[in-house]
Amino acid sequence: IQTHYGMTLPEIKDVSGTIPTFDLDNAYAFLGKGLVRNMGGLLKDLFSGKLIWVKRRLSTLRDKTKDPYNTYNYILNQIEGQEGIFFLPLGRRGPFDKNVKWKNSHFKALVKRISEKHELGLHPSYNSNYLTTILETEVKRFKKLNKKSAQRSRQHYLKLSLPDTYQNLLRLGIKHDYTMGYASLPGYRAGIARSYLWYDLSQESTTELRIHPFMYMDGTFNDYMKVSVDKAIELMSDLKSKTNEVNGEFVFIWHNDSLRDSDNWEGWRQLFEASI
């Protein structure tokens, strides 16, 4: 493609359709978190009066019930025949990173199961935005875990610091990023419903990093806008219709724990199913 300024750009692949994506920020509520973390969580729930979570924790750890965040059977059944993308958190535990250790046997088995039919991406940790050495470590862990190099990513908490974030991803071989979007509102943050190659203004050049904007996140409607499930479905349907009109990518984000169909997420599976 020859531009007005004489530069030659790579041909843009026309990709469209529905693309469900999942951030596994907290793959399990209790499994794989060890004695110390579970004891600390148990005491915290006791002192805060969350007795239902005390019961759930004990029941899960005694193998009497499934971990409440283990919604993977439901997810995989719902997206059967479609290509989903699951973003894995592989950083160290911290104030903003509550994930299971990446070497944990439960987590490794989950990753293997998902990778048999769906794509995996990296979910860079909160601090990886500030220290490239942390991002480098997580990219290496991804390869050890998945036996493949990381090609896709989405930043934890949707953190973007341009141009640094994108430049760091490119430097480490990542070619697709799914961070572009609003947490608090649905819609087209980039003003477009299709993926596009990122143009690095600091270098005045088109890069190989393809940006895939997402249209909404589960928490957008429930946590931020605080609308009903029916209203959320109405807003989503309008957005999806507009995206389909231009053969765009309808990318949306869910978390495994948001699909547990209990507590403040009871009934929200309806939105997920309507989106698919």
N, C-alpha and C positions, 0 to 999 in steps of 0.2 A: 504494500500500500504506500503510494508516494504522497507525502504531505505537502502542504502549501509552502513549507520552508525547505523542501528538498530532501527531508529525512525519509528513510525507508523504514517502515514499521512492520513487524511480523503480522502475518494474516491472523485475524481474530477468529478463533473457533466459535461457531454458533452453538452454544449450549443452552438448552431450555428445559423446563420441567420442574417438578417438585423435588426438592432435595432436603430431607429431614436430617438435621445434625444434632449431636448430643455432646454436652460437656459433662464428663464424669468427675466433677469437682470432689465429690464425696462418694466413691464407688459403693461403699457400705457404711451403714450407720455404726455397726459394732464389730463385724467380722474383720479380722486382720489388724486390729488396732492394739493388740497386746494387753497384758494385765494392768499395767500402770495407767494407760489411757482409759481403759474401761472402768477401772476403779474410780479414777478421777471424775469421769462422766457420770458414774452412778451416784457418787456423793453430791455432785453438782445438781443433778436432777432431784435428789432427795431434799436438799435444802431449798430448792426453788419450787417444790411442790409438784413437780412433773411426775406424778406417780405412774401414769400410763407408760412413760418412757422407761421408768425403772422396771416395770413388768415386761415390757418389750425387750429390753436389754437382757434380762435374766433368761427369758424364754428363748431368745436367739442363741445365747451363749451355751445353753443347755441342749441345743439342737431340737427344740420342741416346735419352733416356728421359724419361718424364713426371715432373714434380715429385712426390715421394712424398706430399705433402699434398694433391695434386690428386685428390681422391676424388669429384669432383662428378658425373661420369658415373654412377658407382655409386649415389650418393645419389639423384639425380634419377630414375634408373630404378626404384629401390626404392619411392619414394613417388609414383610415377605414379598419378594419379587421386585423390591425397589432397592436402590443403592443408598444406604445411609452412611454418614461419616461420624465416627466417634473420636472425640478429642481427649487424649490421655494426659493427666497431670503427673509429672514425674519429678517434681522438685522436692526440696526438703520441707518438712512440716514447719509452719510459722503462723503468725497471727492471721494471715489471709490465705493460708494454704493448709487445708485440713485433710488432705488426701491420705489414702493408705500407702504404705511404703511400696515402692515400685517392684521390689523383689518378693513381696508377699505371695504365698502360693495361691491364695484365693484370687488375687488380682491377676496373676499370671495366667491362671486357668480361664478367667473371664476374657482377657485380651485374646487368648488363643481361640476361644469360641467365637468371638465377634469377628476376628480377622478372617475366618473361613468364608464369610459371605459379604463382609462390608469393609469399607476403607477406614483406616486409622489415621489420626493426625495428632500432632503435639499440642498440648495445652500449656504453653509456657507459664511458669510460676510468676507470682506478683513481683518478686525482686529481680527476675530475669530482665525486666525492662531497664534496670539500672546498671546491672553488671553482666557484660557479655560472657564472662567466664561461666556464670550460672547457666546461661542459655546453651553454651557449648556442652556443658555436662549433661543437660537434659536431652539434647540432640543425640549424644552418644548413648545414653540410656535407652532412648527410643529404638535405636538400631539393635542394641543387645536384646531388647525385649521382643521386638517384632521381626528381627532378622532382615529388615529393610531400612533404608534411609528415610528420614522424615521428609515428606513432600508437601504436607499440609499443616497449617497451624491456625489456632485462634487464641488470642491473648486472654489470660485470666483477668476477670473484671473488665474486659474489653479495653485494656490500657493500650493507648497508642501515643507514642512520642515521635512525631515526624520531623526529619526523615530517618531518625536513628533506628526505630523499631523495624521498619521495612528493610533498611540497609543491613541490619544485623541478620535478619532472616535470610536475605539473599546470600550473604557471606557464608552462611552455613548450609546452603543448598536447598532451602525451602522455596517452592515455586508457587504455592497457592495459599492465600490467607483469607480467613473468613471472619475477621474482626469488625469490618466496616458496618456499622449500624447503631441505632439508638437503643439504650437500655430502657429508657423511660417512656418512649413512644414508638408505635409501629411506623413503618414508612421507609422511604428511600433516602438514606442519609447522603449517599453519593449522587443523588439525583438521577439514578439509572437503575434499571432492573436486570441488567446483564453484567457478567464479569468483564473486567477490563484490565489492561496492563498498566501497572503503576508507572507514572512519569515522575522521575526524581528531579525536582526543580533545582536542587543544589548542584546537580551534575548536568542539568539540561539534557536529559536523555531518557528514552523509554527503556524500562528494565524488563526482565523476564518474570517478575513477580506478578501473578494474576490475582486481582482483588475480586472476591465474591461477596457482594453486599448481602446481608441478611435482612429480612423483612419484619420479623418480630421475634421476641424472646418470651418464654413462658411467663417470667416475672413481669414483663411489660404490662400485661393486663391485670394480673392478680396483685402484685406487690406495689407497682407504681400507680397505675390508673385506677385500681380498685373497682373495676367494673364487674358485672355479673358474667357468668359463663356464656349466657345467651348473647349478651352485648359483645363479648369478645369474639364469638363466632361470626357475628354480623360484621364486625370491623375486619376480621381476618378474611372473610369471604370476599368483601369488596376489594381488599388489597390483592388477593389472589387473582380475582377476575381481571383487574387492571394489569397485573403482571402477565397473565396468560395472553392478553390482547396484543402484547408486543413480543410474545414468545420469549419471555424473560425467565430467569432462574428464580423460583420461589423457594428461597432458603430460609429456614426457621430453626430456632434453637430450643431444645428442651434439656432438662437435667433429669437423670434417672430418679432422683428423690422427689421431683415434682410430679411424677407419674405414679406415686404410691396410692393415690385415691383415698387419702385419709387426712385428718386434721384440716389445715387451711387449704389443702389441695383436693379435697373431696369434690368429685364431680368434674374436675378439670380435664379428665381424659377425653371428654366430649370434644373439647377444642382440638386436642391432639389428633383425634380420629377424623375430625372434619377437615383438618389441615392436610392430612394424607389423602 
